Amino acid sequence: MEKEKRRMRLDEAFKREAIALVMERRLPVATAARQAGVNIDTLNKWIAAAGVRETEKSERNIRRAQQGTRA
């Protein structure tokens, strides 16, 4: 018999915590996904949907420009 896949319905608080593993604790996405028990692609989608990656890149580019280095 083939096992039926069941989708987990995760709340927004869980998603925010998983995103925080990457953004605040600076864990690699793969590590954070493993710790949260979700697929890496799922976590990447949550990060993209939250718009955090682009914000982080922009802030990093601003800091580099202020320091006189290339982005």
C-alpha positions as CSV (number, residue, x, y, z in Angstrom):
1,M,0.0,0.0,0.0
2,E,1.1,3.5,-0.8
3,K,1.2,5.9,2.1
4,E,-0.9,9.0,1.7
5,K,1.0,12.3,2.1
6,R,-0.6,14.7,4.6
7,R,0.0,18.4,4.4
8,M,0.8,20.1,7.6
9,R,-0.9,23.3,8.2
10,L,1.5,25.6,10.0
11,D,0.5,28.8,11.7
12,E,2.1,32.2,11.1
13,A,4.0,32.2,14.4
14,F,5.7,28.9,13.4
15,K,6.7,30.4,10.1
16,R,8.1,33.6,11.8
17,E,10.1,31.5,14.2
18,A,11.6,29.4,11.3
19,I,12.5,32.6,9.4
20,A,14.1,34.1,12.5
21,L,16.4,31.1,12.7
22,V,17.9,32.3,9.4
23,M,17.6,36.0,9.8
24,E,18.4,36.5,13.5
25,R,20.4,33.5,14.4
26,R,22.2,33.5,11.0
27,L,21.7,29.8,10.5
28,P,22.0,28.5,6.9
29,V,18.6,27.9,5.4
30,A,19.2,24.2,5.2
31,T,20.1,23.9,8.9
32,A,17.1,26.1,9.9
33,A,14.8,24.0,7.7
34,R,16.0,20.8,9.3
35,Q,15.6,22.2,12.8
36,A,12.1,23.4,12.0
37,G,11.2,20.1,10.4
38,V,10.3,21.6,7.0
39,N,11.6,21.3,3.5
40,I,14.3,23.8,2.5
41,D,12.2,25.0,-0.5
42,T,9.3,25.7,1.9
43,L,11.4,27.8,4.2
44,N,12.9,29.6,1.2
45,K,9.3,30.4,0.0
46,W,8.4,31.7,3.4
47,I,11.5,33.9,3.5
48,A,10.8,35.3,0.0
49,A,7.1,35.9,0.8
50,A,8.1,37.8,4.0
51,G,10.4,39.9,1.8
52,V,13.3,39.5,4.3
53,R,15.9,38.4,1.9
54,E,15.7,41.5,-0.3
55,T,15.6,43.8,2.8
56,E,18.7,42.1,4.2
57,K,20.6,42.4,0.9
58,S,19.7,46.1,0.6
59,E,20.9,46.8,4.2
60,R,24.1,44.8,3.5
61,N,24.7,46.8,0.3
62,I,24.2,50.1,2.1
63,R,26.7,49.1,4.9
64,R,29.2,48.1,2.2
65,A,28.8,51.4,0.4
66,Q,29.3,53.3,3.6
67,Q,32.5,51.3,4.2
68,G,33.7,52.0,0.7
69,T,33.6,48.4,-0.6
70,R,31.7,47.0,-3.5
71,A,28.3,45.2,-3.0
